[in-house]
């Protein structure tokens, strides 16, 4: 009888450890990007980063419509073309 209790306790501990490790990995933060792309044509209205490429305005959050080629956001390098944007420039992460 005592052998079964020890075995059950051991198994419960192993399962708890495994669940704890799985949960920790599920919420892990990915590595920070090394380079950012200025990606045009993917930002939503009012969600652009900085001024328009055509000079129509000089501030963030001024995009009048979704997905305009003149409005851009910074995203991790290698992402822009995957989501249908146009890479206008890159810059190293700080």
Backbone as JSON Lines, residues from 0, in Angstrom:
{"i":0,"aa":"X","n":[0.83,-1.18,0.0],"ca":[0.0,0.0,0.0],"c":[0.88,1.25,0.0]}
{"i":1,"aa":"X","n":[1.9,1.28,0.83],"ca":[2.78,2.45,0.92],"c":[3.53,2.66,-0.39]}
{"i":2,"aa":"X","n":[3.89,1.59,-1.08],"ca":[4.59,1.69,-2.35],"c":[3.73,2.41,-3.39]}
{"i":3,"aa":"X","n":[2.43,2.14,-3.41],"ca":[1.51,2.8,-4.35],"c":[1.4,4.29,-4.05]}
{"i":4,"aa":"X","n":[1.36,4.65,-2.78],"ca":[1.27,6.05,-2.41],"c":[2.51,6.81,-2.86]}
{"i":5,"aa":"X","n":[3.68,6.23,-2.65],"ca":[4.93,6.87,-3.07],"c":[4.96,7.0,-4.6]}
{"i":6,"aa":"X","n":[4.54,5.96,-5.29],"ca":[4.52,5.99,-6.75],"c":[3.56,7.06,-7.26]}
{"i":7,"aa":"X","n":[2.39,7.16,-6.66],"ca":[1.41,8.18,-7.07],"c":[1.94,9.59,-6.8]}
{"i":8,"aa":"X","n":[2.58,9.76,-5.67],"ca":[3.14,11.07,-5.34],"c":[4.25,11.46,-6.31]}
{"i":9,"aa":"X","n":[5.08,10.49,-6.63],"ca":[6.17,10.74,-7.57],"c":[5.61,11.1,-8.95]}
{"i":10,"aa":"X","n":[4.63,10.34,-9.41],"ca":[4.02,10.61,-10.71],"c":[3.35,11.99,-10.73]}
{"i":11,"aa":"X","n":[2.66,12.35,-9.66],"ca":[2.0,13.64,-9.57],"c":[3.04,14.76,-9.64]}
{"i":12,"aa":"X","n":[4.16,14.58,-8.97],"ca":[5.23,15.57,-9.0],"c":[5.82,15.72,-10.39]}
{"i":13,"aa":"X","n":[6.01,14.62,-11.09],"ca":[6.56,14.66,-12.45],"c":[5.59,15.39,-13.38]}
{"i":14,"aa":"X","n":[4.31,15.08,-13.28],"ca":[3.32,15.76,-14.13],"c":[3.25,17.25,-13.81]}
{"i":15,"aa":"X","n":[3.32,17.6,-12.53],"ca":[3.27,19.01,-12.15],"c":[4.48,19.76,-12.69]}
{"i":16,"aa":"X","n":[5.64,19.15,-12.62],"ca":[6.86,19.76,-13.15],"c":[6.76,19.95,-14.66]}
{"i":17,"aa":"X","n":[6.26,18.93,-15.35],"ca":[6.09,19.03,-16.79],"c":[5.12,20.13,-17.18]}
{"i":18,"aa":"X","n":[4.01,20.23,-16.47],"ca":[3.02,21.27,-16.76],"c":[3.59,22.65,-16.5]}
{"i":19,"aa":"X","n":[4.36,22.77,-15.42],"ca":[4.98,24.05,-15.1],"c":[5.96,24.47,-16.18]}
{"i":20,"aa":"X","n":[6.76,23.55,-16.67],"ca":[7.73,23.86,-17.72],"c":[7.02,24.21,-19.03]}
{"i":21,"aa":"X","n":[5.94,23.51,-19.35],"ca":[5.19,23.8,-20.58],"c":[4.57,25.19,-20.5]}
{"i":22,"aa":"X","n":[4.02,25.55,-19.36],"ca":[3.41,26.86,-19.2],"c":[4.46,27.96,-19.3]}
{"i":23,"aa":"X","n":[5.62,27.73,-18.74],"ca":[6.69,28.72,-18.8],"c":[7.12,28.96,-20.24]}
{"i":24,"aa":"X","n":[7.23,27.92,-21.04],"ca":[7.63,28.06,-22.43],"c":[6.53,28.71,-23.27]}
{"i":25,"aa":"X","n":[5.27,28.48,-22.93],"ca":[4.16,29.03,-23.69],"c":[4.12,30.55,-23.6]}
{"i":26,"aa":"X","n":[4.59,31.11,-22.5],"ca":[4.55,32.55,-22.3],"c":[5.91,33.21,-22.43]}
{"i":27,"aa":"X","n":[6.85,32.52,-23.03],"ca":[8.19,33.07,-23.2],"c":[8.15,34.25,-24.18]}
{"i":28,"aa":"X","n":[8.95,35.25,-23.92],"ca":[9.05,36.42,-24.79],"c":[10.04,36.12,-25.9]}
{"i":29,"aa":"X","n":[9.66,36.37,-27.16],"ca":[10.61,36.1,-28.25],"c":[11.78,37.08,-28.21]}
{"i":30,"aa":"X","n":[12.85,36.71,-28.89],"ca":[14.01,37.6,-28.97],"c":[13.62,38.91,-29.64]}
{"i":31,"aa":"X","n":[14.2,39.99,-29.18],"ca":[13.93,41.3,-29.78],"c":[14.55,41.36,-31.17]}
{"i":32,"aa":"X","n":[13.88,42.03,-32.11],"ca":[14.44,42.15,-33.47],"c":[15.77,42.91,-33.45]}
{"i":33,"aa":"X","n":[16.66,42.55,-34.33],"ca":[17.94,43.25,-34.47],"c":[17.8,44.42,-35.42]}
{"i":34,"aa":"X","n":[16.86,44.33,-36.37],"ca":[16.66,45.37,-37.37],"c":[15.16,45.56,-37.6]}
{"i":35,"aa":"X","n":[14.77,46.82,-37.83],"ca":[13.38,47.17,-38.1],"c":[13.24,47.63,-39.54]}
{"i":36,"aa":"X","n":[12.08,47.37,-40.14],"ca":[11.78,47.84,-41.49],"c":[10.71,48.93,-41.43]}
{"i":37,"aa":"X","n":[10.88,49.93,-42.25],"ca":[9.83,50.92,-42.46],"c":[8.94,50.3,-43.54]}
{"i":38,"aa":"X","n":[7.75,49.86,-43.16],"ca":[6.87,49.11,-44.04],"c":[5.65,49.94,-44.42]}
{"i":39,"aa":"X","n":[5.53,50.24,-45.71],"ca":[4.42,51.07,-46.2],"c":[3.3,50.17,-46.75]}
{"i":40,"aa":"X","n":[2.08,50.7,-46.66],"ca":[0.94,50.01,-47.24],"c":[0.26,49.01,-46.34]}
{"i":41,"aa":"X","n":[0.63,48.97,-45.06],"ca":[0.0,48.0,-44.16],"c":[-0.63,48.63,-42.93]}
{"i":42,"aa":"X","n":[-0.41,49.91,-42.7],"ca":[-0.94,50.53,-41.48],"c":[-2.43,50.86,-41.63]}
{"i":43,"aa":"X","n":[-3.1,50.88,-40.5],"ca":[-4.52,51.22,-40.46],"c":[-4.68,52.73,-40.28]}
{"i":44,"aa":"X","n":[-5.84,53.23,-40.59],"ca":[-6.13,54.66,-40.43],"c":[-5.85,55.08,-38.99]}
{"i":45,"aa":"X","n":[-5.07,56.14,-38.84],"ca":[-4.74,56.65,-37.52],"c":[-3.71,55.85,-36.75]}
{"i":46,"aa":"X","n":[-3.11,54.82,-37.35],"ca":[-2.15,53.96,-36.65],"c":[-0.77,53.97,-37.31]}
{"i":47,"aa":"X","n":[-0.47,54.96,-38.13],"ca":[0.84,55.04,-38.78],"c":[1.91,55.55,-37.82]}
{"i":48,"aa":"X","n":[3.17,55.24,-38.14],"ca":[4.32,55.75,-37.38],"c":[4.87,56.96,-38.12]}
{"i":49,"aa":"X","n":[4.92,58.1,-37.48],"ca":[5.54,59.32,-38.01],"c":[4.9,59.82,-39.29]}
{"i":50,"aa":"X","n":[5.61,60.67,-40.03],"ca":[5.06,61.37,-41.2],"c":[4.84,60.49,-42.42]}
{"i":51,"aa":"X","n":[4.0,60.99,-43.32],"ca":[3.73,60.29,-44.58],"c":[4.93,60.37,-45.51]}
{"i":52,"aa":"X","n":[5.11,59.35,-46.33],"ca":[6.23,59.32,-47.27],"c":[6.11,60.41,-48.34]}
{"i":53,"aa":"X","n":[4.91,60.84,-48.64],"ca":[4.73,61.89,-49.65],"c":[4.76,63.29,-49.05]}
{"i":54,"aa":"X","n":[4.98,63.42,-47.74],"ca":[5.08,64.71,-47.08],"c":[3.75,65.38,-46.79]}
{"i":55,"aa":"X","n":[2.64,64.66,-46.94],"ca":[1.32,65.27,-46.72],"c":[1.07,65.58,-45.25]}
{"i":56,"aa":"X","n":[1.79,64.95,-44.34],"ca":[1.75,65.28,-42.92],"c":[3.04,64.79,-42.27]}
{"i":57,"aa":"X","n":[3.33,65.3,-41.08],"ca":[4.6,64.97,-40.41],"c":[4.42,64.27,-39.06]}
{"i":58,"aa":"X","n":[3.22,63.75,-38.79],"ca":[2.97,63.19,-37.46],"c":[2.44,61.76,-37.49]}
{"i":59,"aa":"X","n":[2.7,61.05,-36.41],"ca":[2.13,59.71,-36.23],"c":[0.63,59.83,-36.01]}
{"i":60,"aa":"X","n":[-0.09,58.8,-36.4],"ca":[-1.52,58.76,-36.15],"c":[-2.35,59.63,-37.08]}
{"i":61,"aa":"X","n":[-1.78,60.1,-38.19],"ca":[-2.5,60.99,-39.09],"c":[-3.0,60.31,-40.37]}
{"i":62,"aa":"X","n":[-2.78,59.01,-40.52],"ca":[-3.25,58.3,-41.72],"c":[-4.76,58.42,-41.83]}
{"i":63,"aa":"X","n":[-5.24,58.81,-42.99],"ca":[-6.67,59.03,-43.21],"c":[-7.42,57.76,-43.59]}
{"i":64,"aa":"X","n":[-6.72,56.74,-44.09],"ca":[-7.37,55.52,-44.56],"c":[-6.47,54.32,-44.29]}
{"i":65,"aa":"X","n":[-7.0,53.14,-44.44],"ca":[-6.24,51.91,-44.25],"c":[-5.38,51.6,-45.47]}
{"i":66,"aa":"X","n":[-4.22,51.03,-45.25],"ca":[-3.35,50.45,-46.27],"c":[-2.9,51.42,-47.37]}
{"i":67,"aa":"X","n":[-2.66,52.66,-47.04],"ca":[-2.16,53.62,-48.02],"c":[-0.66,53.4,-48.25]}
{"i":68,"aa":"X","n":[-0.22,53.49,-49.5],"ca":[1.21,53.31,-49.83],"c":[2.1,54.39,-49.25]}
{"i":69,"aa":"X","n":[1.52,55.52,-48.85],"ca":[2.3,56.63,-48.31],"c":[2.42,56.57,-46.79]}
{"i":70,"aa":"X","n":[1.69,55.69,-46.15],"ca":[1.72,55.56,-44.68],"c":[2.47,54.29,-44.3]}
{"i":71,"aa":"X","n":[3.21,54.37,-43.21],"ca":[4.08,53.25,-42.85],"c":[4.12,53.02,-41.34]}
{"i":72,"aa":"X","n":[4.64,51.84,-40.96],"ca":[4.91,51.47,-39.57],"c":[6.25,50.74,-39.54]}
{"i":73,"aa":"X","n":[6.91,50.76,-38.39],"ca":[8.12,49.95,-38.2],"c":[7.72,48.57,-37.73]}
{"i":74,"aa":"X","n":[8.26,47.55,-38.38],"ca":[8.03,46.16,-38.0],"c":[9.35,45.4,-38.09]}
{"i":75,"aa":"X","n":[9.48,44.24,-37.45],"ca":[10.73,43.48,-37.51],"c":[11.12,43.13,-38.95]}
{"i":76,"aa":"X","n":[12.41,43.22,-39.23],"ca":[12.93,42.94,-40.57],"c":[12.5,41.55,-41.04]}
{"i":77,"aa":"X","n":[12.11,41.47,-42.3],"ca":[11.69,40.2,-42.88],"c":[10.19,39.98,-42.82]}
{"i":78,"aa":"X","n":[9.47,40.88,-42.19],"ca":[8.03,40.73,-42.01],"c":[7.23,41.46,-43.08]}
{"i":79,"aa":"X","n":[7.7,42.59,-43.52],"ca":[6.94,43.49,-44.39],"c":[6.43,42.8,-45.66]}
{"i":80,"aa":"X","n":[7.33,42.2,-46.41],"ca":[6.89,41.58,-47.66],"c":[5.99,40.38,-47.42]}
{"i":81,"aa":"X","n":[6.17,39.72,-46.28],"ca":[5.31,38.58,-45.95],"c":[3.86,38.99,-45.76]}
{"i":82,"aa":"X","n":[3.63,40.22,-45.31],"ca":[2.27,40.67,-45.06],"c":[1.75,41.59,-46.17]}
{"i":83,"aa":"X","n":[2.49,41.66,-47.27],"ca":[2.04,42.42,-48.42],"c":[2.42,43.88,-48.46]}
{"i":84,"aa":"X","n":[3.38,44.28,-47.64],"ca":[3.82,45.68,-47.61],"c":[5.0,45.94,-48.52]}
{"i":85,"aa":"X","n":[5.41,47.2,-48.54],"ca":[6.55,47.66,-49.33],"c":[7.63,48.17,-48.39]}
{"i":86,"aa":"X","n":[8.81,47.56,-48.41],"ca":[9.91,47.99,-47.55],"c":[10.47,49.3,-48.1]}
{"i":87,"aa":"X","n":[10.47,50.35,-47.27],"ca":[10.97,51.66,-47.68],"c":[12.34,51.98,-47.09]}
{"i":88,"aa":"X","n":[12.68,51.37,-45.95],"ca":[13.98,51.6,-45.3],"c":[14.13,50.6,-44.17]}
{"i":89,"aa":"X","n":[15.34,50.44,-43.67],"ca":[15.59,49.61,-42.49],"c":[16.44,50.43,-41.52]}
{"i":90,"aa":"X","n":[16.38,50.05,-40.25],"ca":[17.23,50.69,-39.24],"c":[17.54,49.67,-38.16]}
{"i":91,"aa":"X","n":[18.74,49.77,-37.57],"ca":[19.08,48.83,-36.49],"c":[18.26,49.12,-35.24]}
{"i":92,"aa":"X","n":[17.98,48.06,-34.49],"ca":[17.28,48.23,-33.21],"c":[18.23,48.86,-32.22]}
{"i":93,"aa":"X","n":[17.7,49.61,-31.29],"ca":[18.54,50.27,-30.28],"c":[18.91,49.33,-29.19]}
